Amino acid sequence: MLALIYARSENHCIGKDGRIPWRLPDEFAHFKRTTMGRPIIMGRKTYEDHQSALPGRLNIVVTRDRGYQPAEGVEVAHTLESAIARAEQQHRDGGPVFVIGGVGLFQRAFEQAGTVYETVVHASIDGDTYLPPFDFSGWTSNVIESHPADDRHAFAWTATCFARELGSATPGCPEPSHTD
Ligand SMILES: NC(=O)c1ccc[n+]([C@@H]2O[C@H](COP(=O)([O-])OP(=O)(O)OC[C@H]3O[C@@H](n4cnc5c(N)ncnc54)[C@H](OP(=O)(O)O)[C@@H]3O)[C@@H](O)[C@H]2O)c1
């Protein structure tokens, strides 16, 4: 089952200068907790933000460059479809395969996705990478975490899980971890 996970600002910014334009440690912990143990698929630019494997997960970077050589422990695929096939070959449990960015892969994967984890960062941010809104009509949604701004977080944020029925796959969202 394909899942998306991303954080966007209120004006739909997700990136600036090849990086995520905020530092929200508890939001990153949410990302880590949600994706841990699962395959993660990312575009080449998203991968190059960290240039190493995110531990505890099968990392697959998608690029059209046939000679691309990522860091040890990171696999390469040349299409989204082959990345998904590789992830499902490694994880045959029907659990989520996460697409973690960027824009083109999110948009392509959305059509097949049963679950979307969307964090809204409550700020308007100037960047260079924007993810247009998805149409979630017909999906169910569940707020899983609301976090205030504090001394470690410049902005408040809210993480919501959206799910829909897709064929025989049973999508699901976790219960809220806490709501402030
Ligand atoms: N806030 C968030 O949650 C979040 C999440 C992810 C990323 N980001 C940010 O977004 C920015 C990067 O995103 P982006 O959209 O610019 O780039 P991206 O999707 O990470 O990378 C684009 C590259 O991926 C490869 N690619 C994408 N789709 C492909 C396909 N269908 N087949 C083959 N290759 C494909 C191509 O690589 P080649 O050019 O090598 O062929 C393409 O140039 C960064 O600032 C990053 O920090 C933010």
The ligand as a Tripos MOL2 file, in Angstrom:
@<TRIPOS>MOLECULE
LIG
   48    52     1     0     0
SMALL
NO_CHARGES

@<TRIPOS>ATOM
      1 N1          8.7060   19.4850    3.4430 N.am      1 LIG1
      2 C1          8.7560   18.2170    3.0330 C.2       1 LIG1
      3 O1          8.0470   17.3450    3.5500 O.2       1 LIG1
      4 C2          9.6840   17.8270    1.9210 C.ar      1 LIG1
      5 C3          9.7260   16.4980    1.4690 C.ar      1 LIG1
      6 C4         10.5940   16.1890    0.4250 C.ar      1 LIG1
      7 C5         11.3890   17.1650   -0.1520 C.ar      1 LIG1
      8 N2         11.3210   18.4400    0.3270 N.ar      1 LIG1
      9 C6         12.1160   19.5030   -0.2780 C.3       1 LIG1
     10 O2         11.7610   19.6010   -1.6490 O.3       1 LIG1
     11 C7         12.9260   19.9220   -2.4200 C.3       1 LIG1
     12 C8         13.2310   18.7960   -3.3950 C.3       1 LIG1
     13 O3         12.0500   18.4060   -4.0830 O.3       1 LIG1
     14 P1         11.9390   18.5100   -5.6720 P.3       1 LIG1
     15 O4         10.5100   18.2970   -6.0140 O.co2     1 LIG1
     16 O5         12.6200   19.7810   -6.1220 O.co2     1 LIG1
     17 O6         12.8690   17.3250   -6.1890 O.3       1 LIG1
     18 P2         12.8440   15.7220   -5.9890 P.3       1 LIG1
     19 O7         11.5330   15.1630   -6.3930 O.co2     1 LIG1
     20 O8         13.3720   15.3660   -4.6500 O.co2     1 LIG1
     21 O9         13.9680   15.3160   -7.0390 O.3       1 LIG1
     22 C9         13.7250   15.5330   -8.4050 C.3       1 LIG1
     23 C10        14.5740   14.5560   -9.1630 C.3       1 LIG1
     24 O10        14.1630   13.2150   -8.8510 O.3       1 LIG1
     25 C11        14.2280   12.4300  -10.0240 C.3       1 LIG1
     26 N3         12.8720   12.0400  -10.3920 N.ar      1 LIG1
     27 C12        11.6960   12.5950   -9.9800 C.ar      1 LIG1
     28 N4         10.6480   11.9560  -10.5320 N.ar      1 LIG1
     29 C13        11.1700   10.9840  -11.3100 C.ar      1 LIG1
     30 C14        10.6080    9.9810  -12.1300 C.ar      1 LIG1
     31 N5          9.2460    9.8500  -12.2630 N.pl3     1 LIG1
     32 N6         11.4280    9.1560  -12.8010 N.ar      1 LIG1
     33 C15        12.7620    9.2510  -12.6810 C.ar      1 LIG1
     34 N7         13.3660   10.1880  -11.8980 N.ar      1 LIG1
     35 C16        12.5750   11.0400  -11.2280 C.ar      1 LIG1
     36 C17        14.9040   13.2800  -11.0680 C.3       1 LIG1
     37 O11        16.2980   13.1080  -10.8230 O.3       1 LIG1
     38 P3         17.4440   13.3290  -11.9200 P.3       1 LIG1
     39 O12        17.4550   14.7970  -12.2250 O.co2     1 LIG1
     40 O13        18.6910   12.8680  -11.2240 O.co2     1 LIG1
     41 O14        17.0860   12.4790  -13.1130 O.co2     1 LIG1
     42 C18        14.4550   14.6630  -10.6660 C.3       1 LIG1
     43 O15        15.2640   15.7190  -11.1720 O.3       1 LIG1
     44 C19        14.0390   20.1180   -1.4130 C.3       1 LIG1
     45 O16        14.0670   21.4830   -1.0010 O.3       1 LIG1
     46 C20        13.6100   19.2400   -0.2660 C.3       1 LIG1
     47 O17        14.1920   19.6110    0.9800 O.3       1 LIG1
     48 C21        10.4970   18.7810    1.3470 C.ar      1 LIG1
@<TRIPOS>BOND
     1     1     2 1
     2     2     3 2
     3     2     4 1
     4     4     5 ar
     5     4    48 ar
     6     5     6 ar
     7     6     7 ar
     8     7     8 ar
     9     8     9 1
    10     8    48 ar
    11     9    10 1
    12     9    46 1
    13    10    11 1
    14    11    12 1
    15    11    44 1
    16    12    13 1
    17    13    14 1
    18    14    15 2
    19    14    16 1
    20    14    17 1
    21    17    18 1
    22    18    19 2
    23    18    20 1
    24    18    21 1
    25    21    22 1
    26    22    23 1
    27    23    24 1
    28    23    42 1
    29    24    25 1
    30    25    26 1
    31    25    36 1
    32    26    27 ar
    33    26    35 ar
    34    27    28 ar
    35    28    29 ar
    36    29    30 ar
    37    29    35 ar
    38    30    31 1
    39    30    32 ar
    40    32    33 ar
    41    33    34 ar
    42    34    35 ar
    43    36    37 1
    44    36    42 1
    45    37    38 1
    46    38    39 2
    47    38    40 1
    48    38    41 1
    49    42    43 1
    50    44    45 1
    51    44    46 1
    52    46    47 1
@<TRIPOS>SUBSTRUCTURE
     1 LIG1         1 GROUP 0 **** ****
